[in-house]
């Protein structure tokens, strides 16, 4: 089973296109709800049972320091 993804708006468009071409079910924050605050993105992921894919680590702070219910998260890192 392939999980349904919620790709944050900082995921590059070519990556979105490749994920879709591979047959994965994705929703993209930039296409519906651009500039949504991180708590809104996490709430949407939970409401739609999607796994958010993100590049920043501040969502972990939201989950642990603010005690928000955690969705499954894919944190993408780019080597420097």
C-alpha positions in Angstrom: 0.0 0.0 0.0 1.3 3.4 -0.9 0.5 6.1 1.7 -1.3 9.3 0.5 1.1 12.2 0.8 0.7 15.9 1.5 3.7 17.6 0.0 4.6 20.9 1.7 4.9 24.0 -0.5 8.7 23.8 -0.4 8.8 20.5 -2.3 10.2 21.3 -5.8 7.7 21.0 -8.7 9.8 18.5 -10.6 9.7 16.2 -7.5 5.9 16.6 -7.4 5.6 15.7 -11.0 7.8 12.6 -10.6 5.9 11.4 -7.6 2.6 11.8 -9.4 4.0 10.1 -12.5 5.0 7.1 -10.3 1.4 6.7 -9.4 1.5 8.0 -5.8 -1.6 9.8 -4.5 -0.4 13.3 -3.5 -1.9 16.6 -2.5 0.3 19.7 -2.7 0.0 22.5 -0.2 1.1 25.0 -2.9 -1.9 24.1 -5.1 -4.6 24.5 -2.4 -3.7 26.5 0.6 -0.4 28.1 -0.2 1.3 29.9 2.6 -0.6 27.8 5.2 1.0 27.9 8.6 2.7 24.7 9.8 -0.1 23.9 12.3 -2.6 24.1 9.5 -0.6 21.8 7.3 -0.3 19.2 10.1 -4.0 19.5 10.9 -4.8 19.0 7.2 -2.6 15.9 7.1 -4.3 14.4 10.1 -7.8 15.3 8.7 -7.1 13.7 5.3 -5.0 10.8 6.7 -2.1 11.9 4.6 1.7 11.8 5.4 3.2 15.2 5.2 6.6 15.4 3.3 8.6 18.4 4.6 12.0 20.0 4.3 12.1 21.8 7.6 12.4 20.4 11.1 10.1 22.9 13.0 7.2 20.5 12.6 8.8 18.3 15.2 8.7 21.3 17.6 5.0 21.7 16.9 4.4 18.0 17.7 6.5 17.8 20.9 6.5 21.2 22.5 2.9 22.2 21.6 1.6 18.6 22.1 -0.1 18.4 18.8 -1.2 15.0 17.6 1.6 13.7 15.3 0.9 12.5 11.8 3.5 10.3 10.2 6.1 12.7 8.7 8.7 12.2 6.0 11.5 14.7 6.7 13.6 15.3 3.5 17.2 16.4 4.0 19.5 17.7 1.3 23.2 17.0 2.0 25.3 20.2 2.2 
